[in-house]
Amino acid sequence: MQTSVLNNGGSANHSPPTDRYDSAMNSTTPIRHISDTAHWVAVYRAQESERADAVFRDPYASKLAGKRGAQIAAAMPFARRHSWSYTARTWLVDQVIERSVREGTDMVINLAAGLDSRPYRMQLPTALRWIEIDLPDMLTYKQEVLAAERPVCTLDRVPLDVRDAAARRALFKQLGVQARGALVVTEGLIIYFDSDDAAELARDLAAPATFRRWVTDLTSPALLQMLQNAIGGPLVEAGSPLKFAPPEGPEFFAPYGWKAVETRSLLHTAAKLKRLSLGMRLLSLLPDPGGRKPNKPWGGVCVLDNCGATRSP
């Protein structure tokens, strides 16, 4: 199917991608740039794909992760021990996408798409339009690695920094006119926002009425503290600290136009998928707080429906 790069008019100043990745490879710092996290997470998708009982197959993950991804993963033993969380997150988002497409979604908008390969690896309708939005360097690297591959649906790539509020609003307005029913995906993104920026993004996403559903991962304050202690150091050094974990959980988004209709725990999902150690399996026997108890470590995937913003900017 068709693959194209759309110029949305946003800021696109960037150095050649190979220069940045070569520089990163020569560094002893595990993470040099926020885009490095995409290489890192791709390692776990590759590892899951190699299992005989894999719950999803991503034949592109290893190539996309590259040496940089393997280097970062090796330097992050805590994340390696808890790689089940990335498997569970990927599987859950896959499920939401498949269900939404069956229900009539005609556009998927993946913000900070990173090295996600769903338009290539999933069974999707050829008529579906998939929009990948990310930094120019990331999209260029991905385009180069996947140059010989073909997506199963129409794929458009938009070079844009999602923190550029004016540029994203213009893009959302454009896409909102073109879609009949869009699903927005933010996977591994919103945890890097502070509360005000997350609220602003939520409000911007609620503005187009055709942006009907949003799937995002979410973290409780207790789990955020654990992650900051375990893996936060390299991310702080890279200028991308972990920040967002609303005490009210998914209800945080309600004043900005989004109603939570489903929450799924990563721990309980990983237990269902048989990806947990004995100790973690015992923890999974506890009730799922659904992200609504800030003092309980919880990470999950939330599905929200667009009900229109109720609070003015």
VEXTI-744498 format. One record per residue (C-alpha): residue number from 1; z, x, y; residue in three letters. Coordinates in Angstrom, 1 decimal. Layout:
<sites>
<seq: NUM; Z: Z; X: X; Y: Y; type: ALA>
...
</sites>
This chain:
<sites>
<seq: 1; Z: 0.0; X: 0.0; Y: 0.0; type: MET>
<seq: 2; Z: -0.3; X: 0.9; Y: 3.7; type: GLN>
<seq: 3; Z: 2.0; X: 3.5; Y: 5.3; type: THR>
<seq: 4; Z: 2.0; X: 3.9; Y: 9.1; type: SER>
<seq: 5; Z: 4.1; X: 5.5; Y: 11.8; type: VAL>
<seq: 6; Z: 4.7; X: 3.2; Y: 14.8; type: LEU>
<seq: 7; Z: 5.4; X: 4.6; Y: 18.3; type: ASN>
<seq: 8; Z: 8.0; X: 2.4; Y: 19.8; type: ASN>
<seq: 9; Z: 8.2; X: 4.3; Y: 23.1; type: GLY>
<seq: 10; Z: 11.7; X: 5.6; Y: 22.5; type: GLY>
<seq: 11; Z: 12.8; X: 9.2; Y: 22.8; type: SER>
<seq: 12; Z: 11.2; X: 11.4; Y: 20.2; type: ALA>
<seq: 13; Z: 11.8; X: 14.9; Y: 21.3; type: ASN>
<seq: 14; Z: 12.4; X: 17.1; Y: 18.3; type: HIS>
<seq: 15; Z: 11.9; X: 20.5; Y: 16.9; type: SER>
<seq: 16; Z: 9.6; X: 21.0; Y: 13.9; type: PRO>
<seq: 17; Z: 11.4; X: 19.8; Y: 10.8; type: PRO>
<seq: 18; Z: 10.9; X: 22.9; Y: 8.8; type: THR>
<seq: 19; Z: 12.6; X: 25.0; Y: 11.5; type: ASP>
<seq: 20; Z: 15.8; X: 22.9; Y: 11.4; type: ARG>
<seq: 21; Z: 16.0; X: 22.7; Y: 7.6; type: TYR>
<seq: 22; Z: 15.4; X: 26.5; Y: 7.3; type: ASP>
<seq: 23; Z: 18.1; X: 27.1; Y: 9.8; type: SER>
<seq: 24; Z: 20.5; X: 24.8; Y: 8.0; type: ALA>
<seq: 25; Z: 19.8; X: 26.5; Y: 4.7; type: MET>
<seq: 26; Z: 20.8; X: 29.9; Y: 6.2; type: ASN>
<seq: 27; Z: 24.1; X: 28.5; Y: 7.4; type: SER>
<seq: 28; Z: 27.4; X: 28.7; Y: 5.6; type: THR>
<seq: 29; Z: 28.4; X: 25.4; Y: 7.2; type: THR>
<seq: 30; Z: 27.9; X: 22.6; Y: 4.6; type: PRO>
<seq: 31; Z: 26.6; X: 20.1; Y: 7.2; type: ILE>
<seq: 32; Z: 24.8; X: 21.2; Y: 10.4; type: ARG>
<seq: 33; Z: 23.3; X: 17.9; Y: 11.5; type: HIS>
<seq: 34; Z: 23.8; X: 14.2; Y: 10.7; type: ILE>
<seq: 35; Z: 20.4; X: 14.1; Y: 8.9; type: SER>
<seq: 36; Z: 21.9; X: 16.6; Y: 6.3; type: ASP>
<seq: 37; Z: 24.0; X: 13.7; Y: 4.9; type: THR>
<seq: 38; Z: 20.7; X: 12.1; Y: 3.7; type: ALA>
<seq: 39; Z: 20.0; X: 15.1; Y: 1.6; type: HIS>
<seq: 40; Z: 23.5; X: 15.1; Y: 0.3; type: TRP>
<seq: 41; Z: 23.6; X: 11.5; Y: -0.8; type: VAL>
<seq: 42; Z: 20.2; X: 11.8; Y: -2.4; type: ALA>
<seq: 43; Z: 21.7; X: 14.2; Y: -4.9; type: VAL>
<seq: 44; Z: 23.9; X: 11.4; Y: -6.3; type: TYR>
<seq: 45; Z: 21.0; X: 9.1; Y: -6.6; type: ARG>
<seq: 46; Z: 19.2; X: 11.8; Y: -8.5; type: ALA>
<seq: 47; Z: 22.1; X: 12.3; Y: -10.8; type: GLN>
<seq: 48; Z: 22.4; X: 8.6; Y: -11.6; type: GLU>
<seq: 49; Z: 18.7; X: 8.4; Y: -12.2; type: SER>
<seq: 50; Z: 19.0; X: 11.2; Y: -14.9; type: GLU>
<seq: 51; Z: 21.5; X: 9.2; Y: -16.9; type: ARG>
<seq: 52; Z: 20.2; X: 7.4; Y: -20.1; type: ALA>
<seq: 53; Z: 22.1; X: 4.3; Y: -18.9; type: ASP>
<seq: 54; Z: 21.1; X: 4.6; Y: -15.2; type: ALA>
<seq: 55; Z: 21.6; X: 1.4; Y: -13.2; type: VAL>
<seq: 56; Z: 18.7; X: 2.3; Y: -11.0; type: PHE>
<seq: 57; Z: 15.9; X: 4.8; Y: -11.2; type: ARG>
<seq: 58; Z: 15.0; X: 6.9; Y: -8.2; type: ASP>
<seq: 59; Z: 12.3; X: 9.4; Y: -9.3; type: PRO>
<seq: 60; Z: 12.0; X: 10.8; Y: -5.8; type: TYR>
<seq: 61; Z: 15.7; X: 11.5; Y: -5.1; type: ALA>
<seq: 62; Z: 15.8; X: 15.0; Y: -6.5; type: SER>
<seq: 63; Z: 12.7; X: 16.2; Y: -4.6; type: LYS>
<seq: 64; Z: 13.9; X: 14.6; Y: -1.4; type: LEU>
<seq: 65; Z: 17.4; X: 16.0; Y: -1.7; type: ALA>
<seq: 66; Z: 16.0; X: 19.5; Y: -2.1; type: GLY>
<seq: 67; Z: 18.0; X: 22.7; Y: -2.1; type: LYS>
<seq: 68; Z: 19.8; X: 21.6; Y: 1.0; type: ARG>
<seq: 69; Z: 21.2; X: 18.6; Y: -0.7; type: GLY>
<seq: 70; Z: 22.4; X: 20.5; Y: -3.7; type: ALA>
<seq: 71; Z: 24.0; X: 23.1; Y: -1.5; type: GLN>
<seq: 72; Z: 25.9; X: 20.4; Y: 0.4; type: ILE>
<seq: 73; Z: 27.0; X: 18.6; Y: -2.7; type: ALA>
<seq: 74; Z: 28.3; X: 21.8; Y: -4.3; type: ALA>
<seq: 75; Z: 30.5; X: 22.3; Y: -1.2; type: ALA>
<seq: 76; Z: 31.9; X: 18.8; Y: -1.3; type: MET>
<seq: 77; Z: 34.0; X: 18.5; Y: -4.5; type: PRO>
<seq: 78; Z: 35.9; X: 15.4; Y: -3.4; type: PHE>
<seq: 79; Z: 32.6; X: 13.5; Y: -2.9; type: ALA>
<seq: 80; Z: 31.3; X: 14.8; Y: -6.2; type: ARG>
<seq: 81; Z: 34.4; X: 13.4; Y: -8.0; type: ARG>
<seq: 82; Z: 33.8; X: 10.1; Y: -6.3; type: HIS>
<seq: 83; Z: 30.0; X: 9.9; Y: -6.6; type: SER>
<seq: 84; Z: 30.5; X: 6.6; Y: -8.4; type: TRP>
<seq: 85; Z: 30.9; X: 5.1; Y: -4.9; type: SER>
<seq: 86; Z: 27.3; X: 6.1; Y: -3.9; type: TYR>
<seq: 87; Z: 26.0; X: 4.7; Y: -7.1; type: THR>
<seq: 88; Z: 27.8; X: 1.4; Y: -6.6; type: ALA>
<seq: 89; Z: 26.7; X: 1.2; Y: -3.0; type: ARG>
<seq: 90; Z: 23.0; X: 1.8; Y: -3.9; type: THR>
<seq: 91; Z: 23.1; X: -0.7; Y: -6.7; type: TRP>
<seq: 92; Z: 24.8; X: -3.4; Y: -4.5; type: LEU>
<seq: 93; Z: 22.3; X: -3.0; Y: -1.7; type: VAL>
<seq: 94; Z: 19.5; X: -3.2; Y: -4.2; type: ASP>
<seq: 95; Z: 20.9; X: -6.5; Y: -5.5; type: GLN>
<seq: 96; Z: 21.0; X: -7.9; Y: -1.9; type: VAL>
<seq: 97; Z: 17.5; X: -6.9; Y: -1.2; type: ILE>
<seq: 98; Z: 16.1; X: -8.3; Y: -4.4; type: GLU>
<seq: 99; Z: 18.0; X: -11.6; Y: -3.9; type: ARG>
<seq: 100; Z: 16.9; X: -11.9; Y: -0.2; type: SER>
<seq: 101; Z: 13.2; X: -11.2; Y: -1.1; type: VAL>
<seq: 102; Z: 13.4; X: -14.0; Y: -3.8; type: ARG>
<seq: 103; Z: 14.8; X: -16.3; Y: -1.1; type: GLU>
<seq: 104; Z: 11.9; X: -15.6; Y: 1.3; type: GLY>
<seq: 105; Z: 12.6; X: -12.5; Y: 3.3; type: THR>
<seq: 106; Z: 9.3; X: -11.2; Y: 4.6; type: ASP>
<seq: 107; Z: 10.6; X: -8.1; Y: 6.4; type: MET>
<seq: 108; Z: 13.3; X: -5.5; Y: 5.6; type: VAL>
<seq: 109; Z: 14.5; X: -3.3; Y: 8.5; type: ILE>
<seq: 110; Z: 16.3; X: -0.2; Y: 7.4; type: ASN>
<seq: 111; Z: 18.2; X: 1.4; Y: 10.3; type: LEU>
<seq: 112; Z: 18.8; X: 5.2; Y: 9.9; type: ALA>
<seq: 113; Z: 16.8; X: 5.0; Y: 6.6; type: ALA>
<seq: 114; Z: 17.3; X: 8.6; Y: 5.8; type: GLY>
<seq: 115; Z: 15.8; X: 9.6; Y: 2.4; type: LEU>
<seq: 116; Z: 15.9; X: 6.1; Y: 0.9; type: ASP>
<seq: 117; Z: 12.9; X: 5.5; Y: -1.3; type: SER>
<seq: 118; Z: 13.3; X: 1.7; Y: -2.1; type: ARG>
<seq: 119; Z: 9.8; X: 0.9; Y: -0.8; type: PRO>
<seq: 120; Z: 8.5; X: 3.2; Y: -3.5; type: TYR>
<seq: 121; Z: 10.9; X: 2.7; Y: -6.4; type: ARG>
<seq: 122; Z: 11.8; X: -1.0; Y: -6.3; type: MET>
<seq: 123; Z: 9.7; X: -3.9; Y: -7.6; type: GLN>
<seq: 124; Z: 8.8; X: -5.6; Y: -4.3; type: LEU>
<seq: 125; Z: 6.1; X: -8.1; Y: -3.3; type: PRO>
<seq: 126; Z: 3.0; X: -6.4; Y: -1.9; type: THR>
<seq: 127; Z: 3.2; X: -8.8; Y: 1.1; type: ALA>
<seq: 128; Z: 6.7; X: -7.6; Y: 2.1; type: LEU>
<seq: 129; Z: 6.8; X: -5.5; Y: 5.3; type: ARG>
<seq: 130; Z: 9.3; X: -2.7; Y: 5.2; type: TRP>
<seq: 131; Z: 10.4; X: -0.9; Y: 8.4; type: ILE>
<seq: 132; Z: 12.1; X: 2.5; Y: 8.3; type: GLU>
<seq: 133; Z: 13.8; X: 3.6; Y: 11.5; type: ILE>
<seq: 134; Z: 15.2; X: 7.1; Y: 11.9; type: ASP>
<seq: 135; Z: 15.1; X: 10.3; Y: 13.8; type: LEU>
<seq: 136; Z: 11.6; X: 11.8; Y: 14.1; type: PRO>
<seq: 137; Z: 12.5; X: 15.0; Y: 12.1; type: ASP>
<seq: 138; Z: 13.8; X: 12.9; Y: 9.2; type: MET>
<seq: 139; Z: 10.8; X: 10.7; Y: 9.1; type: LEU>
<seq: 140; Z: 8.4; X: 13.7; Y: 9.3; type: THR>
<seq: 141; Z: 10.2; X: 15.5; Y: 6.4; type: TYR>
<seq: 142; Z: 10.1; X: 12.3; Y: 4.3; type: LYS>
<seq: 143; Z: 6.5; X: 11.7; Y: 5.0; type: GLN>
<seq: 144; Z: 5.6; X: 15.3; Y: 4.0; type: GLU>
<seq: 145; Z: 7.6; X: 15.1; Y: 0.7; type: VAL>
<seq: 146; Z: 6.2; X: 11.7; Y: -0.3; type: LEU>
<seq: 147; Z: 2.6; X: 12.3; Y: 1.0; type: ALA>
<seq: 148; Z: 1.2; X: 12.0; Y: -2.5; type: ALA>
<seq: 149; Z: 3.1; X: 8.8; Y: -3.3; type: GLU>
<seq: 150; Z: 2.3; X: 5.2; Y: -2.4; type: ARG>
<seq: 151; Z: 4.8; X: 2.5; Y: -1.5; type: PRO>
<seq: 152; Z: 4.6; X: -0.8; Y: -3.3; type: VAL>
<seq: 153; Z: 4.7; X: -2.8; Y: -0.1; type: CYS>
<seq: 154; Z: 3.6; X: -2.3; Y: 3.5; type: THR>
<seq: 155; Z: 5.7; X: 0.5; Y: 5.0; type: LEU>
<seq: 156; Z: 6.0; X: 1.3; Y: 8.7; type: ASP>
<seq: 157; Z: 8.1; X: 4.2; Y: 10.0; type: ARG>
<seq: 158; Z: 9.5; X: 4.1; Y: 13.5; type: VAL>
<seq: 159; Z: 10.8; X: 7.4; Y: 15.0; type: PRO>
<seq: 160; Z: 13.8; X: 6.2; Y: 17.0; type: LEU>
<seq: 161; Z: 17.5; X: 7.2; Y: 17.6; type: ASP>
<seq: 162; Z: 19.4; X: 4.0; Y: 16.8; type: VAL>
<seq: 163; Z: 22.0; X: 5.0; Y: 19.4; type: ARG>
<seq: 164; Z: 19.3; X: 4.5; Y: 22.1; type: ASP>
<seq: 165; Z: 20.3; X: 1.0; Y: 23.0; type: ALA>
<seq: 166; Z: 17.4; X: 0.2; Y: 25.3; type: ALA>
<seq: 167; Z: 14.8; X: 1.5; Y: 22.8; type: ALA>
<seq: 168; Z: 16.3; X: -0.3; Y: 19.8; type: ARG>
<seq: 169; Z: 16.5; X: -3.6; Y: 21.8; type: ARG>
<seq: 170; Z: 12.8; X: -3.4; Y: 22.7; type: ALA>
<seq: 171; Z: 12.0; X: -2.7; Y: 19.0; type: LEU>
<seq: 172; Z: 14.2; X: -5.5; Y: 17.7; type: PHE>
<seq: 173; Z: 12.5; X: -7.9; Y: 20.1; type: LYS>
<seq: 174; Z: 9.1; X: -6.8; Y: 18.9; type: GLN>
<seq: 175; Z: 10.0; X: -7.1; Y: 15.2; type: LEU>
<seq: 176; Z: 11.8; X: -10.4; Y: 15.8; type: GLY>
<seq: 177; Z: 8.6; X: -11.9; Y: 16.9; type: VAL>
<seq: 178; Z: 6.7; X: -10.5; Y: 13.9; type: GLN>
<seq: 179; Z: 9.1; X: -11.6; Y: 11.2; type: ALA>
<seq: 180; Z: 9.7; X: -15.0; Y: 9.8; type: ARG>
<seq: 181; Z: 13.0; X: -14.0; Y: 8.1; type: GLY>
<seq: 182; Z: 14.2; X: -10.4; Y: 8.2; type: ALA>
<seq: 183; Z: 17.0; X: -8.5; Y: 6.3; type: LEU>
<seq: 184; Z: 18.6; X: -5.7; Y: 8.2; type: VAL>
<seq: 185; Z: 20.0; X: -2.8; Y: 6.1; type: VAL>
<seq: 186; Z: 22.5; X: -0.3; Y: 7.5; type: THR>
<seq: 187; Z: 23.7; X: 1.9; Y: 4.7; type: GLU>
<seq: 188; Z: 25.8; X: 4.9; Y: 5.5; type: GLY>
<seq: 189; Z: 25.3; X: 4.4; Y: 9.2; type: LEU>
<seq: 190; Z: 27.9; X: 2.3; Y: 10.9; type: ILE>
<seq: 191; Z: 30.9; X: 4.5; Y: 9.9; type: ILE>
<seq: 192; Z: 29.7; X: 7.0; Y: 12.4; type: TYR>
<seq: 193; Z: 29.9; X: 4.5; Y: 15.3; type: PHE>
<seq: 194; Z: 33.0; X: 3.7; Y: 17.4; type: ASP>
<seq: 195; Z: 34.1; X: 0.1; Y: 17.7; type: SER>
<seq: 196; Z: 32.3; X: -0.5; Y: 21.0; type: ASP>
<seq: 197; Z: 29.0; X: 0.9; Y: 19.7; type: ASP>
<seq: 198; Z: 29.3; X: -1.1; Y: 16.5; type: ALA>
<seq: 199; Z: 29.9; X: -4.3; Y: 18.4; type: ALA>
<seq: 200; Z: 26.9; X: -3.6; Y: 20.7; type: GLU>
<seq: 201; Z: 24.7; X: -2.9; Y: 17.7; type: LEU>
<seq: 202; Z: 25.8; X: -6.1; Y: 16.0; type: ALA>
<seq: 203; Z: 25.1; X: -8.1; Y: 19.2; type: ARG>
<seq: 204; Z: 21.6; X: -6.5; Y: 19.5; type: ASP>
<seq: 205; Z: 20.8; X: -7.4; Y: 15.9; type: LEU>
<seq: 206; Z: 22.0; X: -11.0; Y: 16.3; type: ALA>
<seq: 207; Z: 19.6; X: -11.5; Y: 19.3; type: ALA>
<seq: 208; Z: 16.4; X: -12.1; Y: 17.4; type: PRO>
<seq: 209; Z: 16.9; X: -15.4; Y: 15.5; type: ALA>
<seq: 210; Z: 14.6; X: -14.2; Y: 12.7; type: THR>
<seq: 211; Z: 17.0; X: -11.4; Y: 11.9; type: PHE>
<seq: 212; Z: 18.7; X: -13.7; Y: 9.4; type: ARG>
<seq: 213; Z: 20.8; X: -11.4; Y: 7.2; type: ARG>
<seq: 214; Z: 22.4; X: -8.0; Y: 7.5; type: TRP>
<seq: 215; Z: 23.8; X: -5.9; Y: 4.7; type: VAL>
<seq: 216; Z: 26.1; X: -3.0; Y: 5.6; type: THR>
<seq: 217; Z: 28.7; X: -0.9; Y: 4.0; type: ASP>
<seq: 218; Z: 32.2; X: -1.0; Y: 5.4; type: LEU>
<seq: 219; Z: 35.5; X: 0.9; Y: 5.1; type: THR>
<seq: 220; Z: 39.1; X: 0.0; Y: 5.7; type: SER>
<seq: 221; Z: 41.3; X: 2.1; Y: 8.0; type: PRO>
<seq: 222; Z: 43.3; X: 3.4; Y: 5.1; type: ALA>
<seq: 223; Z: 40.2; X: 4.7; Y: 3.3; type: LEU>
<seq: 224; Z: 38.8; X: 6.1; Y: 6.5; type: LEU>
<seq: 225; Z: 41.9; X: 8.2; Y: 6.9; type: GLN>
<seq: 226; Z: 41.5; X: 9.5; Y: 3.3; type: MET>
<seq: 227; Z: 37.8; X: 10.3; Y: 3.9; type: LEU>
<seq: 228; Z: 38.6; X: 12.1; Y: 7.2; type: GLN>
<seq: 229; Z: 41.1; X: 14.3; Y: 5.4; type: ASN>
<seq: 230; Z: 38.9; X: 15.0; Y: 2.4; type: ALA>
<seq: 231; Z: 35.4; X: 15.4; Y: 3.8; type: ILE>
<seq: 232; Z: 35.7; X: 14.8; Y: 7.5; type: GLY>
<seq: 233; Z: 35.9; X: 18.5; Y: 8.6; type: GLY>
<seq: 234; Z: 32.3; X: 19.4; Y: 8.1; type: PRO>
<seq: 235; Z: 31.1; X: 16.2; Y: 9.7; type: LEU>
<seq: 236; Z: 33.3; X: 16.8; Y: 12.8; type: VAL>
<seq: 237; Z: 31.8; X: 20.3; Y: 13.0; type: GLU>
<seq: 238; Z: 28.3; X: 18.8; Y: 12.8; type: ALA>
<seq: 239; Z: 29.2; X: 16.4; Y: 15.7; type: GLY>
<seq: 240; Z: 29.2; X: 13.3; Y: 13.5; type: SER>
<seq: 241; Z: 32.8; X: 12.4; Y: 12.8; type: PRO>
<seq: 242; Z: 33.7; X: 9.4; Y: 10.7; type: LEU>
<seq: 243; Z: 35.0; X: 6.7; Y: 13.0; type: LYS>
<seq: 244; Z: 34.4; X: 3.0; Y: 12.2; type: PHE>
<seq: 245; Z: 36.9; X: 1.1; Y: 10.1; type: ALA>
<seq: 246; Z: 37.8; X: -2.2; Y: 11.7; type: PRO>
<seq: 247; Z: 41.3; X: -3.5; Y: 10.8; type: PRO>
<seq: 248; Z: 40.0; X: -7.0; Y: 10.6; type: GLU>
<seq: 249; Z: 37.3; X: -6.1; Y: 8.1; type: GLY>
<seq: 250; Z: 34.1; X: -8.0; Y: 8.0; type: PRO>
<seq: 251; Z: 35.5; X: -10.5; Y: 10.5; type: GLU>
<seq: 252; Z: 35.0; X: -7.8; Y: 13.1; type: PHE>
<seq: 253; Z: 31.4; X: -8.9; Y: 13.4; type: PHE>
<seq: 254; Z: 32.0; X: -12.7; Y: 14.0; type: ALA>
<seq: 255; Z: 32.3; X: -12.6; Y: 17.8; type: PRO>
<seq: 256; Z: 28.9; X: -10.8; Y: 17.9; type: TYR>
<seq: 257; Z: 26.9; X: -13.3; Y: 16.0; type: GLY>
<seq: 258; Z: 27.5; X: -12.5; Y: 12.3; type: TRP>
<seq: 259; Z: 29.3; X: -14.5; Y: 9.7; type: LYS>
<seq: 260; Z: 30.5; X: -12.6; Y: 6.5; type: ALA>
<seq: 261; Z: 29.2; X: -14.5; Y: 3.5; type: VAL>
<seq: 262; Z: 29.8; X: -11.9; Y: 0.8; type: GLU>
<seq: 263; Z: 31.9; X: -8.8; Y: 0.3; type: THR>
<seq: 264; Z: 31.8; X: -6.5; Y: -2.8; type: ARG>
<seq: 265; Z: 34.2; X: -3.7; Y: -3.5; type: SER>
<seq: 266; Z: 32.6; X: -0.3; Y: -4.5; type: LEU>
<seq: 267; Z: 35.5; X: 0.4; Y: -6.8; type: LEU>
<seq: 268; Z: 35.3; X: -2.9; Y: -8.7; type: HIS>
<seq: 269; Z: 31.5; X: -2.6; Y: -8.8; type: THR>
<seq: 270; Z: 31.7; X: 0.9; Y: -10.2; type: ALA>
<seq: 271; Z: 34.1; X: -0.4; Y: -12.8; type: ALA>
<seq: 272; Z: 31.6; X: -3.1; Y: -13.8; type: LYS>
<seq: 273; Z: 28.9; X: -0.4; Y: -14.0; type: LEU>
<seq: 274; Z: 31.2; X: 1.8; Y: -16.1; type: LYS>
<seq: 275; Z: 31.2; X: 4.7; Y: -13.7; type: ARG>
<seq: 276; Z: 34.9; X: 5.3; Y: -13.3; type: LEU>
<seq: 277; Z: 37.4; X: 7.8; Y: -14.7; type: SER>
<seq: 278; Z: 40.4; X: 6.4; Y: -16.6; type: LEU>
<seq: 279; Z: 42.6; X: 6.7; Y: -13.5; type: GLY>
<seq: 280; Z: 40.2; X: 4.9; Y: -11.3; type: MET>
<seq: 281; Z: 39.6; X: 2.2; Y: -13.9; type: ARG>
<seq: 282; Z: 43.4; X: 1.5; Y: -13.7; type: LEU>
<seq: 283; Z: 43.1; X: 1.2; Y: -9.9; type: LEU>
<seq: 284; Z: 40.2; X: -1.2; Y: -10.3; type: SER>
<seq: 285; Z: 42.5; X: -3.6; Y: -12.1; type: LEU>
<seq: 286; Z: 44.3; X: -4.4; Y: -8.8; type: LEU>
<seq: 287; Z: 43.1; X: -7.4; Y: -6.8; type: PRO>
<seq: 288; Z: 40.1; X: -6.8; Y: -4.4; type: ASP>
<seq: 289; Z: 41.4; X: -7.1; Y: -0.8; type: PRO>
<seq: 290; Z: 37.9; X: -7.6; Y: 0.4; type: GLY>
<seq: 291; Z: 38.3; X: -5.2; Y: 3.3; type: GLY>
<seq: 292; Z: 40.8; X: -7.5; Y: 4.9; type: ARG>
<seq: 293; Z: 44.0; X: -5.4; Y: 4.4; type: LYS>
<seq: 294; Z: 43.8; X: -2.4; Y: 6.7; type: PRO>
<seq: 295; Z: 46.6; X: -0.5; Y: 4.9; type: ASN>
<seq: 296; Z: 44.8; X: -0.7; Y: 1.5; type: LYS>
<seq: 297; Z: 42.0; X: 1.9; Y: 0.8; type: PRO>
<seq: 298; Z: 38.9; X: -0.1; Y: 0.4; type: TRP>
<seq: 299; Z: 35.2; X: 0.5; Y: 0.7; type: GLY>
<seq: 300; Z: 32.5; X: -2.1; Y: 0.1; type: GLY>
<seq: 301; Z: 29.2; X: -3.7; Y: 0.9; type: VAL>
<seq: 302; Z: 29.2; X: -6.8; Y: 3.1; type: CYS>
<seq: 303; Z: 26.5; X: -9.4; Y: 3.6; type: VAL>
<seq: 304; Z: 26.4; X: -11.2; Y: 6.9; type: LEU>
<seq: 305; Z: 24.4; X: -14.1; Y: 8.2; type: ASP>
<seq: 306; Z: 23.1; X: -14.4; Y: 11.7; type: ASN>
<seq: 307; Z: 24.9; X: -17.3; Y: 13.5; type: CYS>
<seq: 308; Z: 24.1; X: -16.2; Y: 17.1; type: GLY>
<seq: 309; Z: 26.3; X: -14.2; Y: 19.4; type: ALA>
<seq: 310; Z: 29.3; X: -16.1; Y: 20.9; type: THR>
<seq: 311; Z: 30.5; X: -13.4; Y: 23.3; type: ARG>
<seq: 312; Z: 28.5; X: -12.3; Y: 26.3; type: SER>
<seq: 313; Z: 28.0; X: -8.5; Y: 26.8; type: PRO>
</sites>
